[in-house]
Amino acid sequence: MKDWVETKRQLLVQIKSQVEGLLGGGSEDLLPFQRAYSEEFTRDWVPSSHADILDSMLKNRLVLGGDFHAFAQSQRAHLRLLRSLPTAMPLILVLECFMIEDQGALDDFMAGEISENHFLQQVNWEESWGFPWEHYRPLLQMAKQKGFRVVGLNSSSDSLEVSSLQKRELAAARSIMKLREQNENHLIFVLFGDLHLADSRFPKALREAFSDDSLAITRIFQNSEELYFYLAENGLESQIEVMSSPEPDTFCLLASPPWVKWQSYLIYLEQTFDLDLEDEDEEDSMDFTDHVHSMVQVLAKDLAIEVETDSLSVYTLRDDLSELFSGEVLPESEALERVRYLVRSDRSFVLPKTEQLFLSRFSINHAAGLAGMYMHFQLMNISDVNWKIENCFESWIWIESLAFFFSKWVNHKRKPDSLPQLKAKLSALDEPSQGRRAMVLSMEQRLKEVSWLTGGVLASENSATVDTDFTVYFDSSKILGSMLGEKIYNGVKSGAIPVEQLKTWLQQSVFDEGFAEFYYKTLKSLETDGVSSQI
């Protein structure tokens, strides 16, 4: 546990080096920006709050929000801030992702006069910006709902030379000055690349444009590596989400560990590069096996666990899945049907016999959860999976709980889905009633567990409604597993569950005849150890 912080530093370095490798090395032209950015975090930052940010925004009415373009959580963080503003607040949302010359198309789209597809074609989104549109769509949807005006800020330049970047900053500063002069009562909220927010960069350009050295600006950085590791070294990374600088009206949102945002950039780059390489028949075309392999190594090192990784291979929806579905790997038609369902319902899984892994989604949470599931199967030393989940429900809840635990170990900001989120996700499943049935089954299982925890007695199987649809069991195991995984993570991180105890749990074979007894006794031990009073 004492090496946890250092291991995470190494993970961050590894991911950033992979990013640089895809980009052909770091750009020397960006070094002045990077140095200025790093200097911001050499000061003595202190814990703050979202309320402090909101007060600063309302006072200054000129806000610079740092944007990490490939990371959806970055845009969502600003979305939450904008939603917290008073309903009647007049606001102009200024976005770097749109060109100044595309304002006409942007106005037409916001007025509902052109479709989304037509709009994206007009602004040439893929060529002029290229980062996922899905990251920015919610900002525009919210702006429509609240009646905010949206303004483009970027100017044409493919160069990363300092002089070119400075010209872009000056052009953006002049645009904001005009907006401010024409809309004195509005709050102007600007999303600009995080590196530009250093005081000697874009804020300086703004002060020059306004001819005002004392111009009051609220700056909101995101996910500083320096601040994260400072908190982590003091065991506070999970408790503090906002910090403020000695510089007035300067904040940093810590909504995610730094390696998560860089992993999102790496995945974005690999997807982009893969598309470029498809037609070139490159022998070293990229896949996600290396990512999961590296994730396994990081997790194993953190917990001092030895696992074999030489033979694992990762498949995604971009691959030919016929090998996974072959009769040689899954000889039983029933097992094949169930694995197909997992693919269809966005679920990652492991086939331990052949060490083949399916990664359903290109995210760090899914990759870490899949890596953890692979480690779990390796430590259990089993090759056969019991796909008849209705006969071993507790086994699959346990599998899901440890997968969630490992994903949270990599991204401690991850949380189990809330009830509204679960309802929304489950309502989109194959059958309209399937989500409701999964929730009912989850509640019945929880009652069974509470009966054991409070009285040491298992409720009769006949007292619960037994669902005959295996898909409902898979959906319910995901719900219950994430909740239990959260408890296990909190216990291990706090020290209430020793790492050696966790290793013992990982080695317990889930498909043994007596596993249910182990499961309920483990719930009881979690309760006794004070991990949670409501497991």
MINULUM-397577 format. One record per residue: z, x, y of N, C-alpha, C, CB in turn. Coordinates in steps of 0.1 Angstrom, whole numbers, plus 5000, padded with zeros to 4 digits. Each point is the difference from the previous one (the first is absolute). Glycine has a CB too. Layout:
// MINULUM-397577
ZXYZXYZXYZXY ...
// end
This chain:
// MINULUM-397577
500050084988500049925012500050095013501249824987 499450305012500150085012498750055004502350074993 496749934998498750055003499049895004500450194984 500249695018499149885003499250035012501749854989 498950195022499350015013499050114999502049935012 498350184982499050114999498849964991501950175002 498449754988498949954991499049915009501550014979 499149915029499249915009499250085010501749824997 498950295008499250095009498850064993502250055012 498049994975498950064993499049894997501650164989 498849725008499049894998499249985013501649894983 499050115028499349985013499050115002502049885010 498450254988499150115001498849994991502050155007 498349814981498949994990499049895004501650074982 498949825022499049895004499350045013501549834990 499150235020499350055012499050114997502049945013 498350144977499050114996498849934994501950174997 498349734995498949934994499149935011501449964979 499349985031499249945011499250115007501849835003 498850285000499350115007498850054991502150075012 498149934975499050054991498849915001501750094985 498549775016498949915001499350015013501249854984 499650185027499450015013499450145003501749835007 498450264983499550135002500950095008497849904999 503550085000501050085008500349935013499250214989 502049845017500449945013499150055011502349994992 497649925018499250045012500850075010498649804996 501050325008500750085010500049935014499350214988 499749705014500049935013501149905001497650035000 503049934988501149905001501350075001498749854986 501450285013501350075000500849985013498950174986 500449835026500849975012500749865000498550155013 500849754981500549874999501250004990497749905006 502150174983501050004990501350075005498250004982 501650115025501250075006500749915010498850224996 500549725012500649915010500849894993498250065017 501249884973500649904992501350044994497749904996 502250224997501250054994501250035009498550104983 501149955029501050035010500849885004498650185009 500849704990500849885003501249984992497849895007 502250174981501049974990501050124998498449844989 501550255021500950115000501349975008498150164997 501849725010501149965008501149934991498449975020 502749994986501149944993499849855000501650195005 497749764985499849854999501249944994497550034997 502749845007501249934995499649864995501550135017 499349814975499749874994499949905012501250054979 497949855019499749905010499849874992499050175017 500349744990499849874994498749935004502449974998 497149934995498849935004500349925013499349974976 501949995027500449945012499850095012501649854988 498750285010499950105011498550015003502150124993 497049894997498650015002499549885008499750134978 500749755017499649875007500450005015500249884978 501050165025500550015014499150095008502449954992 497350175002499250105007498649945003501350194989 498149755001498749945001499949895012499650044975 501449885025500149895010500250065014500949844983 499850275018500350065013498850085005502450024993 496950064999498950085005498749935000501250194991 498649724999498749934999498850084998501049835014 499250304982498950094996500550074988499150035024 500349944964500550054988498950074992501649814999 498850314996499150084992500550004986499350145019 500049804972500449994986499250104991500749765003 500050334990499350104992499449934988501550185008 497249864989499349944989499650104990499249815015 501150174972499550094989499049914993502250144997 496549895006499049904998499849964985498950105019 501349994971499849964986501249934994498450204999 502749795008501249954994500349865005500950234999 498949674992500249865004501449975006498349944982 502750135013501449985005500150045015500950044977 498350055027500050045014499649885009499550244994 499449695003499649895008500949884998497650084997 503049914991500949884998501350025009499149974976 501350165025501250035008499849955015500650204985 498249825020499849955014499849855000498950225005 500649734985499849854999501449945001497950024986 503150035007501349955000500650015014500450064976 499450055031500550015014499349905009500350244996 498449745003499449905008500549864998497950155000 502449824987500549864997501449985005498650014980 502150105023501449995005500049975015500850154981 498149865026500049985014500249865004498550195002 502049785010500149865004498749924999501950075015 498149814981498849924998499149995012501349874984 499350125028499349985012499550135007501349805003 499050324990499650125006498550025001502250104991 497249925021498650035000499750144996499749845019 499450184972499850134994498550044998502349974989 497450165013498750054997500250104989499149965024 500250024965500150094988498850105001501249834986 499050305016499050105002499950084987500350005026 498550004968499850074987499050115000500649784990 499850335005499150124999498949984990501950145007 498349774984499049984989498749935005501949994984 498149965029498849945005499550085012500849784992 497950235009499450085011500049915013498550124984 501649955027500049935013498749925002501450195010 497549874985498749935002499849884991499150225006 501949764984499949884991500849885005499650164982 500849855031501049895005499349864999501150175015 497649834987499449875000500149934986498450085018 501350004972500149954986501449964997498050144993 503049945012501449984997500449875007500450254998 499249735014500349875007499449884992500150125022 498749894974499449894993500749974987497850075009 502650044984500849984987501349935003498950204990 501849855020501349945003499949855004500850235006 498149745000499749865005499549914988499550095023 500349974966499549924988498549975001502249914998 497150175010498549975002499250074990500449975024 500150134969499350074989500950024988498550125017 500949894971500850014988500550154999498649824989 502450195002500550134998499050104995502249904995 497050064995498950094995499050045011500349904978 499350015030499150035011500750095010498949784997 502350205006500850085009500050154995501449805007 499050224981500150134994498750075000501849924986 497150015012498650065001499750045014499349864981 501150055029499750035014500750135005499649755004 501750264992500850125005499850124990501749845010 497450144980499750114991501350064994497950045012 503049884983501350044996500050124991500849765003 498550234986500050114990499650135005499549834983 499650175027499550135005500850055012497749944992 502749965016500750055013501550024997498349875014 502350064976501550024998500250034985500549845018 499150074973500050044986501349984992498350165006 502849835001501349974993500049854996501250195013 499649784977499949864995500249895010500950094979 498249835022500049885009501249914997497550015003 502949994984501149914996501350045007498949964978 501250175026501250055007500249945014499850214986 499049765020500149965014499749855002499250235006 500349714984499749855001501349925004498250034983 503050005011501149925004500450015015500850034976 498950085030500350025014499149915008500750234996 498149765001499149915007500349854997498250184999 502149794989500449864997501249965008499150034977 501950065024501249965008499649995014501550124984 497649975021499649995014499349875003499850255001 499449704990499449875001501049895001498050084988 503049925003501049905000500850005012500150024976 500250095030500950015012499250005013501750124986 497049895013499250005012500050135008500549765002 499850354990499950135006498650055002502250064990 497550015021498750065001500050134993499649895022 499250144971499950134993498950085006500749894979 499650245024499150085007499750134992500949915022 497950134978499650134993500350125009498349884987 502150235007500450125008499250124997502349905000 497050114989499450124995498750035008501149974977 498550165023498750035006499350094990500949985024 497850024977499250074990500150155000498449815002 502050254987500050144998500350034986500750045024 498550044969500350044986500750135000498049884992 502350185019500550145001501649995000497950085012 502750024981501450015000500550125010500149914976 498950145031500450115010501049955010497750104997 503249995007501049965010499449945012501550184991 497549885014499349945013499549864998499450235006 500149744982499549874997501149904999498050104988 503149945005501149914998500749975014500350094976 499750015032500649985013499249915009500950234999 497849784999499149905008500249864995498350185003 501949814984500349864994501349955005498750054980 502350035021501349965006499949965014501150154984 498149935024499949975014499249875002500050245006 499049744986499249875001500949884996497950124995 502949904995500949894996501149985011499650064976 500950045030501049995010499449925012501150224993 497749815011499449935011499849854997498850215007 500849764981499949864996501349935000498150074985 503049995011501349945000500549985015500550104978 499150005031500449985014499449885006500250255002 498549734995499349885005500649874995497950145002 502449864985500649884994501449975007498950054978 501850065024501349985007499949945014500950194986 498149875021499849955014499649865000499450235007 499849734983499449865000501049904993497750105000 503349954993500949914993501450055002498249944983 502350055029501350055003501249944992499150055023 500749834973501149934994500050014984500049845019 499050234976499850014986500750124994497849885002 502650114986500450114992498850064993502449904996 497450225006498850074994500550084988498750015022 500849964966500550064988498850074994501849834995 498350315004498950084996500250074987499550045024 499649944966500150074987499050125001500649784987 500050345012499250125001500550104990499749965025 499550134970500450094990501350075003497650044995 503249974995501450055002500050145007500749874979 498450225018500050135006499849995015499150094979 500349815026499749995014501249965008497749934995 503450034999501249955007500950115005499949804986 499950325010500850115005499950005016499650144979 501549895027500149985015498950085008502549964997 497150154997499150095008498549954997501650194999 498249714993498749964996499649875008500250114977 499849785016499549875006501049955011498949944978 502450075020500849965012499850085012501749944984 498050195015499650085012498749955006501250204990 497849765001498849955006500249875007498850114981 502149815014500449875007500650035013500349894978 500650205023500750035013499050055010502150054988 496950035007499050055009499149895005500150224989 499549695002499249885004500749915010498950014978 502449975020500849925009500550075013500649874980 499150275020500650085011501549985001497749995012 503050004977501449975000500750084989499649765009 501150354996500750084990501249944994499250195013 501349704993501149934994499749874993501350105018 497449884979499549884993500949974988497650045008 502949844991500949964989499249954988501849955016 498350124973499249974988501049994988497850125009 502049784983500749994987499250064990501249805007 499350314986499250064989500749974987499250195015 500049784975500549964986499350094990500649765007 500050354989499450084989500349934987500350215013 499149844976500349954987500250114989498749795007 502350194985500250084988499950155001499049804988 501750255022500150145002500650074988500249965025 499150154971500550084988501350075004497650034992 502550025020501250075004501249915000498650155014 501249734992501149915000500449944986499349945024 499750044968500349954987500850104992497949875000 501750255000500850104992501450035006497850104993 502349895020501350015007500949894994499050105021 500549784979500849894994500350024986499149855017 499950194975500150024986501150104996497649934997 502450185011501050104997501449965003498350175006 501849725001501449945003500249874993499950115022 499249864968500149884992499849875008501550134986 497849875025499949885009498649945000501850105014 497349964978498649955001499849864997499350234994 501549714998499949864996500749905010499850074976 501149995032500849925009499449985014502050074987 497350045018499550005014498549985000501950155007 497649765001498649975001499450035014500349824983 500650205027499550025014500950125005499249765004 500150335003500750115007499450015014500550124978 500349935031499550025014500250145004500649765005 498550285004500050145005500950015013497750044990 502750085013500750025014499049965011501550184990 497249845007499049955010500149855002498550204994 501549755018500249855001498949924994501250055021 499249844973499049904995499150064989500149885022 500450214970499350064989500749984987499150175016 500149774975500649954987499250054988501049805012 499650194976499250034988500449904990499850245005 499349684990500249914989499950084987499149805013 501950184978500050074987499949894989501350205009 497549754990499849894990499550044987499449865019 500450284979499550054988500250154998498249825000 502150234988500050144999498750075004501749974981 498350155024498850055006498950034989501450105017 499049934970499050024990499249884997501450194991 499249695011499349874997498849985009502249904992 498050135021498949995010498950104996501649915018 498850214979498950104996499349974987501350175013 499549774978499349954988499049895003502150064986 498249865023499149895004498750065005501949845005 498250275003498950075006499250074989501250035021 499550034969499350064989499249914992501950174999 498749714998499349904992498849955008502149934989 498150055024498849965008498950105000501649875015 498850264986498950105000499350014986501450135017 499449864972499450014987499149884997502050134992 498449755013499149894998498750025008502049854997 498150205015498950035008499150104994501349935021 499350184975499350124995499349964986501650165012 499149764980499549954988498749925002502350004990 497749925020498849925003498950095004501449805007 498950305000498950105005499550084988501150015022 499750014968499750094989499349924988501850155007 498349724993499549924989498550034998501749835005 497550185005498650024999499650154998499749795014 501350304987499750144999500350054986500450025025 500249904967500350044986500850134999497949894993 503250115016500850125000500950014987500049995026 500150124968500850024988501449985003498350154990 502249895022501449995003500349885008500150255000 499249644998500349875006501549974999497649924996 503050035014501449985000500549874993500050135021 501249884974500649884994501550015002498249984982 502649935013501449995003500950064989499549805013 499950264977500850074990500950115006498249954983 501250135026500850105006501249955008497950145001 501849755006501149945008501249964992498349925016 501450004973501149964991500650114993498949784997 500350324999500550124994501050075009497950034987 501749995026500950065010501349925002498050105011 501849774989501249915002501050014989498549855013 501050164975500850024988500850135001498449874986 500950245019500750135001501149995011497850124993 501949825018501049995010501249924995498250015018 501649884976501149914995500850084989498749795005 500650284986500750074990500850115006498249954984 501350125026500850115006501249955007497950135003 502049765004501149945007501149974991498449905016 501350044972501149954991500250104988499449775007 500050354994500250104990499649954986501850115014 497049824985499649944988498750084995501049775006 498950264981498850074995499149894993501350224997 497549785008499049904994498750084998501149795010 498150174981498750064997498949925008500750084977 498549985031499049935008498650054997501849975017 498050124974498650064999499049904996501150214994 499249684998499049914995499949875007500550114979 500249875031499949875007498749995007502549985003 497049894998498749985007500249865007498650144984 500949855028500249885008498749935003502050115011 498049764986498849925003500349905011499450024976 499649955031500149905011498849904998501250165016 498849744993498949904999498750065003501649825007 498450304999498750075003499450074987500850035024 500049974966499650074987499549904990501650185005 497749874985499649924989501249984991497650095001 502849784998501349974992499749974986501049925021 497850094974499649964987500850094990497749935007 502650194996500850094991501449954998498750195007 501949755005501449954999500049874991500550095023 498449844978499949874992499450014987499949895021 499950244974499450014987501049964989498650195009 500849784980500949964988500850114995498349834994 501250305009500850114995501350025007497850114995 502249865018501250015008500949884999498850145016 500649744984500749874999499449924988500650005025 499850034963499349934989500349864999500250214988 500949745017500349854999499449935012502150054987 497249845010499449925010501149945010498149944984 503050035011501149955009500450115010500849854981 499450275014500350115010498950025010501450114982 497449885014498950025009500049895010498650104982 501649785014500149895010501150025011499249844982 501950225013501150025010499750115009501649914983 497850205012499750115009498949965010500650164981 498549765015499049955009500749925011498249994982 502849935015500749925010500750105010500449814983 500250305012500650095009499050065010501750054983 497149985012499050055009499649905011499150144981 500849735014499549895008501149975011498649914981 502750115016501049965009500650125008500549814984 498750295017500550125009501250064995499049895019 501150144968501250074994499650134993501049774996 499750335008499750134994500850014986499750115023 499849974968500650004987499750134993499949754998 500850284991499850124992499749964985501650135015 497549944979499750004986500550134994498049845003 503350164992500650134997499350074988502149915008 497350014983499450074988498950095004500649804987 498650175023498950085004500250075014498549844987 502750135019500450055013499049975010501150194989 498349695010499149945010500849915009498050014984 501850005029500749935010499049925009501950175000 498549715003499249925010500749995013498949874980 500550175031500549995013499349895007500650245001 500249655002499349885005499750005014501249884983 499550205025499850005014500350155006500749755002 498450295007500150135006501150015010497650044996 503749955000501150025009501050094994499649775009 501350295000501050094995501049924992499650155019 500749734984501049924992499549984986500849895021 497950074978499549984986499950134992498749805010 500850314997499950134993501350054996498050055014 503149944994501350044996500649924989500350085023 499549784978500549924990499350034986500549825017 498250204984499250034987500550144995498049875008 502250235001500550134995501449984993498750125019 502149804987501449984994499949934987500949995023 498149914976499949934987499550094989499549795013 499650304991499550104991501250094995497750005011 503150054998501150084997501049924990499850135022 500449754981500949914992499550004986500649865020 498150114978499449994986500150144993498549815008 501350305000500050134994501450034995498250085015 502849894993501450034996500549914989500450075023 499049814976500449914988499350054988500349815015 498650274986499350064989499549894991501450205001 497949705005499449894992498550005003502149865000 497250094990498549995002499549865000499850224989 501049695005499649864999500749915010499550034975 499849885031500549915010500049864993499250145020 502049794982500049864996499549915011502050054985 496849915014499449925011500449854999498150165000 502649804990500549864998501349995009498949984976 500950015037501150015009501049894999498450115015 501149774980501049894999501050024989498249855007 501650254984501050044990500850125004498449914983 501350155028500850125004500050005016499450134979 501049765026500049985015500850105007499649764997 501750274998500950095006499450145000501949864993 497350184997499450134999499050025012500249994975 499049915028499050015011500750005013498349894986 502850035016500750015012500650145003500649754997 499950314992500550145001498950105004501849944983 497050045010498950095003499649995015499149974977 500849905028499749985014501150055009498649804994 502650195002501150055009500050155002501449814992 498350264998499950155001498750045007501350024979 497649915020498850035007500349985015498549934981 502249965023500449975014500950115005499749754996 501350294995500950115004499350125004501749914984 497350135008499350135003499149985012500050064976 499449825026499249995013500950005012498449864987 502850095012501050015011500550145002500649764996 499550314993500450145001499150085009501149994977 497649985022499050075008499949945014498750054980 501449815021500049935013501249925001497550005000 503650065006501349925000499949885009501250224996 497849775012499949885009499549884993499650155019 499949874968499549884993501149914996498250144991 501549735010501049904997499449904991501150035022 499749904970499549894991499449895009501750054982 497449885013499449895007501049905004497850044988 502149905024500949895003499549884994500550105022 500349794978499649884993498749945006502449954996 497450055017498749955006498850084995501349915020 498950224980498950094995499749974986500750185016 500349804975499849984986499249864999502150134994 498349775013499449874999498550025004502249885005 497550195006498750025004499150074990500850005024 499850114970499250074990499849924987501050215009 500049724987499949934988499149885001502350084994 497749865018499149885002498550044999501849905014 497950234987498650044999499650044985500250085024 500749894967499750044986499049904994502250104998 497449934989499049924994500149855000499750204985 501649755013500249864999500949965012499750004975 500149885031500849965011501549994997498149885008 502250094979501449984996500750134995499549774995 499750345004500550124994501150065008497750034990 502149975023501150065008501349934999498250085016 501749794984501349924999500650034987499149825015 500150184974500650034987500650134999498349854990 501150255016500650145000501350005007497750105000 502449835011501349995008501049934991498850005022 500949894971500949934992500550094989498849785005 500350294988500450094989500950115006497849954988 501950105024500950115006501449945002498050115011 502149774994501349945003500749984986499149895021 500250074969500749974987500550134994498549814996 500750305006500550134995501250055008497650054993 502449935020501150045008501349924996498550065019 501449814978501149924996500550064987499149805011 500050244980500450064987500850135002498049894989 501550195021500750125003501449985006497750115003 502349805007501349975006501049944990498849955021 500849974969500849954990500650124992498749794998 500550314999500550124993501050085009497950014987 501850015026500850085009501349935002498050095010 502149784991501249945004500949964988498849915020 500550074968500849954989499850084987500049785010 499050314991499750084988499349924989502050145005 497449754999499449914990498549985005502249884994 496950134996498649985003499749854999499450234992 499949715018499649864999499149984989500349985025 499849914969499149974988498650005004501849864990 497350195002498650005002499549865002499750214987 500949705006499549865001500449935013500249994975 500750075033500449945012499050025011502450034994 496750065004499050035010498749954996501250215007 497949765003498749964998499250124995500249815017 499350194971499250114995498549975003501750044981 497850055028498649995003499150074990500650005024 498349934973499250064989498850085006500649804986 499350225027499050075006500450155002499149795011 500350314983500550135001499850055015499450044976 499749915031499850055014501249975009497549964997 503249935000501249975008501050104998499549754998 500750304989501050104997499750135007500349894978 498450155023499650125007500449995015498150044983 501549845023500349985014501550005003497949875002 502950074989501449995002500750144998499949764992 499650324998500550134998499950095012499549984976 499450005031499750085012501149965011497550024995 502749855006501049965010501450054997498749795004 501850194984501350044996500150155000500349794987 498750285008500050154999500250065014498649994980 500749965030500150065013501449995006497649955004 503049934993501449985005501050094993499449765005 500450264982500950084992499850155004500049834981 498750215021499650135003500750045014497849984987 502249935022500750025013501550044998498449845011 502250094979501550024998500150144993500449764997 498750284994500150134993499850115010499249904979 499850085030499850105010501250025009497649945000 503049955005501250025009501150064992499349805013 500950174974501050074993499850144998500349794988 498550265009499750144998500150075013498549954980 501050005030500050065013501450025006497749915004 503249994993501450015005500950084991499649785010 499950254978500850084991500849914990500150185017 499949694985500749914991499450014986500549855019 498250174980499450024987499650154999499149764999 501550324993499750144998498650024995502450064996 496950055008498650024996500050014985499550125021 501549944973500050024985500049864993501250225003 499549685003500049874995498649945001502549975007 496950055004498649955002499150064989500449975025 499750164972499250064990500249934986500150225013 501249754984500349934988499349874999502250124999 497849815012499349865001498550024998501849925015 497750184990498550024999499650034986500050095023 500949974969499750034986500249894990500650235006 500149664999500249894991498749924997502449985010 497350014978498749944996500149855003499650174982 499549785025500149865005499549904989499650085023 499749964967499549914990500750014987497850025011 503450044989500950004988500649864999500550245002 499949734986500549864997501349975009499050024976 501850095026501249975007499950035015501250064979 497649945027500050035014500649905009497950124995 502049755001500649895009501550035002498349834992 502450214997501450035001500250115010500449934976 498850185023500150115010499849955014499250164982 499849755020499749955013501249935006497649974993 503049945000501149925006501350095002499049794989 501250305002501150095002499850095012500450004975 498350045027499750085012500349935013498350134986 501349745014500249915011501550005003498049864995 502850134994501550005002500550135005500149844981 499350275015500550135005499650025015499850094977 499149865027499650005014501049925008497650034994 502849865001501049925007501350075001498849794992 501750274997501350064999500050125010500349934976 498650145025499950125008499949975015498950124981 501149755022499949965014498750025007502450065000 496649954992498650025006499749875007499250164982 501149735012499749875007500949894994497650075004 502949845004500849894995499149894996501950075015 496849944987499149894997498850054993500949865019 499250214970498850054993499349884995501150224994 
// end
